[in-house]
């Protein structure tokens, strides 16, 4: 899947647990309805292809989107979710998370950029966005426990003179494991080898956005 993501996840509990066995509940109509939160329904067309593995769906091409709706977890993947300031996610997308936890996860390896945000019951808990070129674009709320070792200098970037205390993509991959139970590197700590979630075993429906 590489170090690129553009994901919005609504969850009632543990995401990895909710996605395990998701195929028993998923259907294309529910996925299209979920995607309607992001785009007008008239612009959404099924892409006519086989379902996308989550490992590929986390960063669909421009003009495409992937979605999955289950009783416990809803997943939207679309490059339109790559916000420099995640706290500015449109209000209607946040409002749809009332009573749930909402995660935004976005990163792009071409510019070493990573951003994430967490809302609980519609209230922003944490938002962070940073890259070596632009520095810290947003840093709102208290740092989450998994972030602390990075800010404390325990995971320094391997490049000499790197302008940040850690590599954003390293934190981004750690956040994938923390939030969703899988790693962008494949079988890694907390990834499929640890029995949390195999992203290649979860299927999302693909759509064209016209």
PyMOL commands that set and color helices and strands:
alter all, ss='L'
color gray80, all
select helices_A, chain A and resi 15-19+22-24+28-35+41-43+54-57+79-81+86-88+91-95+145-151+168-180+192-194+199-201
alter helices_A, ss='H'
color red, helices_A
select strands_A, chain A and resi 4-11+44-46+52-53+64-69+73-77+101-108+113-120+123-131+135-140+203-209
alter strands_A, ss='S'
color yellow, strands_A
deselect
rebuild
show_as cartoon
